[in-house]
Each structure stands twice: as C-alpha cells, then as structure tokens.
Amino acid sequence: MSAKNYRDKKALPLVEKFKEVVKNLTIKCVQLKEQRQEADHQSGRTTSAD
C-alpha cells in the first residue's frame, strides 16, 4: 500500500471519525453544563465562574 493510498483509505477516515466524536462530546458537554446551570438556578443556588 502506498503512502497516498494509506492516507486516503485509512488515516483520513479515522481523523474524520475522531473529529465527529470530539464535536459530539463538545456539544454534549455544553448541554450538560446548561442543564446544571438551569437546575442550580431553579434550586436557588448560584454557580461559580466555570
């Protein structure tokens, strides 16, 4: 397998999968932070500067 072939068939698809996972985890993290802030607000607590 040539280097270009390896890059096109193995490396780039793997990098794209990693990018998608990081994107999804970032979105989930933001959603959880917002949920926590809303729960803290509803319970009367204030949140620290995160």
Sequence and secondary structure as in RCSB ss.txt:
>XXXX:A:sequence
MSAKNYRDKKALPLVEKFKEVVKNLTIKCVQLKEQRQEADHQSGRTTSAD
>XXXX:A:secstr
  HHHHIIIIIHHHHHHHHHHHHHHHHHHHHHHHHHHHHHHHTT      
